[in-house]
Amino acid sequence: MELRLERRYLNLPVRNDALKRRMRLIIDGETVREFEIELAEDEPDFWVFLDISAFKGKKPILEADGLEENTILFEMIHQDDVIMDAEDLYGEKYRPQFHFSSRRGWNNDPNGLVYYKGEYHLFYQHNPYGWKWGNIHWGHAVSGDLIHWEELPIALYPRRFGDWCFSGSAVVDGRDTAGFKRGDEEVIVVAFTSTARGECIAYSNDRGRTFTEYDGNPVLVHRGRDPKIIWYEPGNHWVMAVYDEFEGRRCIAFYTSSDLKRWEFQSRIEGYYECPEIFELAVDGDESRRRWVVYSADGDYAIGSFDGRRFTIESGKHRFSYGNCFYASQTWNNIPPEDGRRIQIAWGRVNMPGMPFNQMMLFPVELSLRRGEEGIRMFAEPVREVELLHGKRWSWRDEPVKEGENLLSGIEGDLFHIRAELELRGANGIGFRIRGIPVTYDVREERLECQGCEAPLKPVGGKIRLEILVDRTSIEIFANNGRIYMPIGVIPPDENKRLELFAVGGEGGVRSIEIYEMKSAWR
């Protein structure tokens, strides 16, 4: 099918579980885009889009395996300057309202988290052409406040079909160590795994709007993936922490470089799988007492020291997430010193049935190290920007929680931020029911429970603290100021919008509760 490209998008109809076809856009004999897609043969489940703005004015050939040029499927494909069904965007039934999700298609791991000139960059593993994993590109979004996200054009396309752009990281090369700088902006360099070539880098001189692959790629070839790059100031060099398979063992390997192009192996630690992360934090906010943290995709972490080449473990692994949907978290590089936070975001593994998109990101959290009876542990709390979405407020202080009664009667909705300090008193259990989903503290077992997930939680002075974020497809629980982090992916019953506070086996109490109705980040 010959086209003349005059608009920004090709809108493509998709029907889940239809025959998967290979589609190609060919210009002057060269395949410039190639992907698999479940093209709808009748009424589509949803529409996806191919950004063709880079080829405007060209006359390409559009091919799809097994289809003749005059088929009705090609007649359904059309050009436009807006994506199909744009009027419904962000209002879909299961669209998270204050968590990032892509406009169309699949997302998984967050990638390339970097801050530059007032923008938090969020790249992510992305299938733009279907509801399931595949065709892995790097999607891209930016935010000024970690809450309101603007989705930008795809940042990295596969060089050819099957050479996917797997996970990685981003840095601001403020010293221009790689020599990529052209113009006034600092260079943003992304590192990613090319599944056919190895670890690769690409660079941007326009604040991350476009990227150019380094012509010397790959910069590292090994048995592994998912490069995380940081600047190690004491040694004046770059460090790459990367998943590595060595003699049949899963490891994080550490490499160093002065220019982001040539990498030298230094050391490895065993027992970590995929998506490594490494950073330094002050203990209890004391800058004179700092420790390094390392973890991989499941978030379970070790604490220790790092000399720029070798990580020495002092304690761990320690459990980080007690939920059912956390994976592949990363933290932002280049946060300004005057801010100083270590901010993390993770893939929320939650299926969105019947939607034109699938999966989400969990809410950004601030990480800290604090010393307690069990030693130094990592805490996670929602970033303070959550308050930007606060709407109507309800509050209570010094109230009993009796069996069979509901202090929160009359509060209904699907978006909430709850902060509560609960007194255990004589109750065997106490907690919230959120749209019918119980979040329960078992007093006798000293255990927090939700949707089959459990976490040990010791009361402090006969009380527990809970902070809960409720969106359409998730309930994220933070207990005792972030000591326990339990993100839960769940789609509650449509008919139940109620909030309940309950006690079991005796009377509990409320020291304080604040509940905020949350506004949508998309409106």
Protein Blocks (a to p, Z undefined) as FASTA:
>chain_A
ZZddfbfbdcddddehiacddddddeehiafbdcdddddfbdcfbdcdddfklmgoiacd
dddehiafkbmklmmpccdfbdehklmgopafklcfkbccdfbdcddddehiaceehiac
ddddddfkbfbechiacdddddfklmaccddddfbdcfbghiacddddddddfkomnopa
gcjbdcdddddddfkloccddddfegolaccddfkbcfbdcddehiacdddfklopacdd
ddddeehiacddddddfklmaccdfbdcehieejiadddddeehiaklccdddddfkopa
cddddehjaccdfbdcddfbfcfkbghiacdehiafklopacdddddddddehiabecdd
dddddddddddfkopcddddddfklmmmpccddddehiaddehiafkgoiacjbdcdddd
ddfklafbdcddeehiacdddfklopadeehiacddddeehiacddddddfkbccddeeh
hlaccdddddddfklccdcdddehiacddfbdcddddddfkZZ
